[in-house]
């Protein structure tokens, strides 16, 4: 099983802690939140193996969320 929710929750907790302790040098790009709001969490075509994005999903993700979000973070720095 590639998707182990408990393992990822620990990882997410560590990421949030690093962001909280580094207000001037680290920004959080909340992919889980975007995936939920965009309605892609339960869409198996996005993550056929439960973890990795399909090529089409990765392209859509980059165009609709990650590209614009990372640009905003970079410009704010």
C-alpha positions in Angstrom: 0.0 0.0 0.0 1.6 3.2 -1.1 -0.8 5.5 0.6 -0.4 5.2 4.4 -2.5 8.0 6.0 -0.9 7.8 9.4 2.6 8.1 7.9 1.6 11.1 5.9 0.0 12.8 8.8 3.2 12.6 10.8 5.1 14.0 7.8 2.5 16.9 7.5 2.9 17.7 11.2 6.7 18.0 10.8 6.2 20.2 7.7 3.8 22.5 9.6 6.2 22.7 12.5 9.1 23.7 10.3 6.9 26.4 8.7 5.8 27.7 12.1 9.4 27.9 13.3 10.7 29.6 10.2 8.4 32.5 9.4 10.9 34.4 7.3 12.3 31.6 5.3 9.7 29.0 4.6 6.3 29.1 3.1 3.7 26.3 3.0 2.1 25.4 -0.3 -0.9 23.4 1.0 -1.5 20.9 -1.8 -3.9 18.8 0.3 -6.2 21.8 0.9 -6.2 22.6 -2.8 -6.9 19.0 -3.8 -9.8 19.0 -1.4 -11.3 22.3 -2.5 -10.8 21.4 -6.2 -12.6 18.0 -5.7 -9.7 15.8 -6.7 -9.0 13.9 -3.4 -11.2 11.0 -4.3 -10.6 11.1 -8.0 -8.6 8.0 -8.8 -7.6 9.3 -12.2 -5.5 11.9 -10.5 -3.5 9.3 -8.4 -4.0 5.9 -10.0 -1.6 4.2 -7.5 -3.0 6.2 -4.6 0.2 8.4 -4.3 1.7 9.5 -7.6 0.0 11.9 -9.9 -0.9 10.9 -13.5 0.7 12.9 -16.2 -2.5 14.7 -17.0 -3.2 15.5 -13.3 0.4 16.7 -12.8 0.1 19.1 -15.8 -3.3 20.4 -14.5 -1.9 20.8 -11.0 1.1 22.7 -12.2 -1.0 25.0 -14.4 -3.9 25.7 -12.0 -2.2 25.7 -8.6 1.5 25.1 -8.1 2.8 27.4 -10.8 0.7 30.4 -9.8 1.2 29.7 -6.1 5.0 29.3 -6.3 5.2 32.5 -8.4 3.3 34.4 -5.7 5.6 33.1 -3.0 8.7 34.0 -4.9 7.4 37.5 -5.6 6.6 38.0 -2.0 10.1 37.2 -0.9 
